């Protein structure tokens, strides 16, 4: 029986997307090698490294990250349309010795981005690889948009968080899709948290912007402070906590709709609720979760893929 063309659809999820590395490692251990790769946001970064044969280098880099070593990547400022400029990401890609263009990759690859003016889904299948990845990872409000051929592009997760359709457009007959955000549904903001998600990272950034992560705990509160209250109000989210929750909520709604209309043969959903999209230093646990996902479905994966 002829082996089907296997496609990999690697989803968005910020730091949770490090789970893609673990998924790829376990697929390799099973002897399953995807023929085409589509990636959205962090899925585009990991997918590009895999298609380039640079997964080892990316894993070494990711697992070596700490809160302090992340800082050179985060060129924080308040100008432009995002808090992070993105130059550090381009430097990192160059350090991995990635190919210059998408056409040079060993596997067919597409990075999904969103065209800002009309909200259209853009599939980047040729041209400069670093530019394509940089566009796909441009999380709204956090990372500044990428200008590409006269158009401003933002994160692919805005329109297609798990790009099954893009993998099929590359010729995939059976698709393995990875959703790094499966574990956060219904728990986008925990009012019981003493510190907002991302607060540890927020403590490392410049003082002038720190309250965007941690919130102003000493500032005045809105409303009548003298009014009697039977129970304390839930903590007000900081700017960054709110931004991350909104991105997660939006992505979850779009993801459900897209997957319902175009389901993959295999869907792997990571359980990483305690990891925020900015927790890039937590790669080891995310990678291990990716390995667990594949092992949990190993018994029926070959049947589902028609192998």
N, C-alpha and C positions, 0 to 999 in steps of 0.2 A: 504494500500500500504506500502511495506517495505521501511523503511527509508534508504537512501543511506549512505554509509560511506563517511563522509565529511573530506576532507583534507585541511590543511592550509599550504600555501607556502609563507613564510615570506622572503622578499627580502633584499638585501644588500643596503647600503646607509649611513653608518656611523651614525652620530647623527640623521639624518633624520629618521632612523629606530625606533626611539622612537615612531613614529606614530603607530607602531604595537600594542603598549599597548592600545591606544585609540580604534583601530579596535577591539581588543579582548573584551574590556569593552562593546562596543556597540553590538557586537555579543551576548554576555551574556545577555544583556538587551532584545534582540529579542528572547532569548531562543535557539539560535543556538550554539551548542557546538561541535567544531571540534573533530573528533575521532583520527586523526593522524596529526603530525606536522613535517614539513620540514623547515629548516632555513638555510639561507646563510648569513654569516658575522653577522651584527647586528640582522638579523632575527634569527640566531642561538641562540644568547644570549637571546632574548626575548622569542623565542619559547621554549628554555630549561626551563626558569623560569615558563612559563605557564604549560608545561608538568609536572613540579615538584610541582605545586601548590604554587609557590612562586611569583606570579605576583604582589601581594600587596606589598611585600617587595621590589621588584625591582622598582615598581612605586614610592614608598616612597623615595628610594635611588636616583633615577634619578631626581625627581622633587626637591630634596634638593641640587642638585649640583650647585655650583657657579664656577666662574673662579678660585678662590683660592682653593676651595675644590677639584677641578679636579687635581691639581698639584701632590698630593701623588700617583695618578694613573699613572702619566706620568713620568716614570723613563727614562728621556731623556739622550742620550749620542750619541757619534759619532762612537762607535765601533759596529761591527757586520753589519747585512744586513738591519737594520732599525733604525730609530731615537728613538724608544720607545722599551724598553725591554719586557714589558708585565707582569712583576711580579705583578704590581698593579691590573691588571685584575684578576689574579688568587686569589689575596687577597680579592677582591670584591666578587667574586663568593663564596669563603669560608664564607665570612660574611653574605651572603644570606642564609646560611645553606642548600645549595643544596645537593641532593643525591651524593654519591661518584661515582656511575656508571650510564650509560644510561639505563641499564637494570632495575634499581630501579625506573625509572620514571613512573608516573601513566598512561601516554599515549605513544604509539609508536612514536619515535622521531629519526630524522636523521639530523646531521649537515653536510653541504656540505663544502668541502675544495678542494684545488688544489695541486696536487703533483708536486713539482717544477721541478724535473729532466725531466719528460716526458710530463708535462702539462696535466696530466690526472685528470678527475673529481673523487674525492674520497668521498664516502658516509660513514660517521662515525655513525654506528648504535649500537655499543657496546663498552664497555671499559669505561675508566675514562671520566666522563662528562666534567670536567673542561678542560682537555686536548683537547677534541673535540671542545668545544666552543672557546678556545684560538687559535686553528688552524684555525677555520673558520673565525675569525675576524682579521687575520693577513694581514692587508692592505699593499700591496707591497710598499716598500720604507719608510713606516711610522712605522709599527709594525714588529718586527723581526719574521722570520718564526718559526714554531713550529716543533720540531723533534718528530716524532711519528713512532714507530716500524721501525726505521732505515731510514725513509723518511722525507725529509723536506717538510712541508705543508704550504701553504699560503692561502689567502682569497678565500672563495668559490665564491665570486662575479666575479672572474677572468674568470670562465668558466660557471657559472650558477647563474646569479644575482637574478633570481626569480625562485626557484627550484620546478616548477610544476611537472617535471618528477620524482623527488625524492618523492614527496607526493604521486604520483600515484603508485610508487614502494612499498610504505607502505600499499597499498590496497585502497587508496582513489578512490571513484567512482565519486565524485563531488569535485572540488577544488576551494577554495577561495584563490586568489593570491593577494599579496600586494606589490606594487612597490613604495618604498619611493622616488624614483628619477624622477617620471613622470613630475614634474614641471620644471626640469632643462634643458630639451631637447632644443637645439638651443641657450642656454645661459650659456655656460660653463665658460666663462671668460668675465667679464664686464670691458671693457677698460676705462669706465667713472668713475670707482670707485677710490676715492681718496686713499683708503687703501685696500690692498688685502684682500680677504676672509680669515678669520682666524687670522687677524692682532691683534685683541683683545686678543686672546689666546697667540699669539706670544709675546706680551708684558710681559707676566707672566713667560716666560721660561728664562733659564740662558742667560746672556749677550752674551756669546761666540756663541750661536746658534740663537740669535734673528733675525739676518738678513735672515735666512732661511725662516722665516715667512714674515717679513716686507719688505725685500729687502734693499739694500744699497742706500738710497736716495741721499747720499752725494758723492757717488763714481763717478769716471770718466765714461763717456759714450763712447761706441764704435763709430767709424765713425768720419767724419770730422765735428768738432763742429763749424767751421767757415763758413761752406757752408750755403747759404741762404735757408730758409725753408718757405714755404707758410703757413704751419700750423704745430702745434706741433706734434711730434711723439706720438703715444699711449704709455702709461706707460709700461715699461718692467715688466713682472710678476716676483715675487720673486720665489725662489725655491719651497716653499710650495704651493704657489698659482698655479704654473705650475703643480706640482705633483698632486694636487687635481683635477685640470681641466682634466689632462690626464686620471686619474682614472674614472672620470665621463664620459668622451667621450668614453673610452673603454667599460665601463659597459653598456652604452646606446646602442652601436652597437650590443653587444652580446645579450643584453636583447631583443631587437627587433627581432633578428633572432630566439632565443629560443622560445619566446612567439608566434611567427608566426607559428612555426612548432608544437607547443604543447600548444594550448590556453586553459586557465582555463574556468570553467563555470562562474566565477565571477572574474573580475579584478578591483582592487581598486588602483587608482593612486594618490599619494599624491602631493600636490602643495606646495612645500617648497623650492622654488628657492633661497630665501634669507638666507637659513641655509646651512652652509658648513658641510662637513663630520666630522669636529673637534669641532663643536659647541655643545658639550655634555651638556652644561649648559642650553640649550634651550628646554629641554624636555617638559615643560608644553604646549608650542604652538604646538609642534609636536604631542603630545598626543591628543590635541584638534582637530588637522587636521585629525587624524585617526578616531576619533569619527564622524567627519563631513562626511568622505568618506562613512561610513556604512549608516548613516542616508540618504545620497543622493541616495543610491541604495536600500534602505530597501523595497520599494514597489514591486520590481520585483526580489529581491534576492531569496526569498523562491521558486518562480517559476523556476528560473535558477538552483537552487540546487535540484529541484525535491522533495521538502518537502511538 
